[in-house]
């Protein structure tokens, strides 16, 4: 199971990486504080009844160049039988500004069945550039980035904190500029409406999204990924379902700690 794919699917509300020339929508105004230091999530990724892997994401306090930042740490690993056949150890770190949500530093250190990658990215949003340091190949390169670009993990927090979901209209789409793997992308999401979802925690009122994905190689079609996010001030990722060419992958929130706001369960 490729955790690189799964991190992007869930933490970024789905894969929608398409190398487009168009830019994202105008920067969003901060609508609320959805999270704080100490927040922690655990996700269970499974294929049918078989658990394939677990992933965690937590928020810490840190500083970059004497600037207070949020430090989000992501970790993913295969489990059970899947670990015998395909061992995965994936580590992700992003450091992003508390005031603008823009990433300053991103680290990705992965080992997926023997495939390894160790990359650091330093963002300079004023100059519109990103310095990519490939530690494995001992190579540094500078790339042009688009306005307000996010990295693989910071985009998840940016969407939670800088988009007013109360004003979402069914069928509305939004786009965010991203920089990943030395390329610029446009991340796009379509809002499908609100839905009550049964979970291990109880019934949760959710916002339902569908990202634009690339069909053919992995997914059945362009509308094969669906994401449910709690319709409360936390905007917690609750569930993801990705229909593949064969079967489907599901990712469910398994545990959480230290939410900033009460969890939005539906009372019957």
Secondary structure, 3 states (H helix, E strand, C coil): CCHHHHHHHHHCCCCCCECCCCCCCCCCCCCCCCCCCCCEEEEEEEECCEEEEEEEEEEEEEEECCEEEEEEEEEEEECHHHHHHCCEEEEEEEEEECCCCCEEEEEEEEEECCEEEEEEEEEECCCCEEEEEECCCCEEEEEECCCCCECCCHHHHHHHHCCCHHHCCCCCEEEEEEEECCEEEEEEEEEEEEEEEEECCEEEEEEEEEECCCECCCECCCCCEEEEEECCCCCCEEEEEEEECCCEEEEEEEEEECCCCCCCECCC
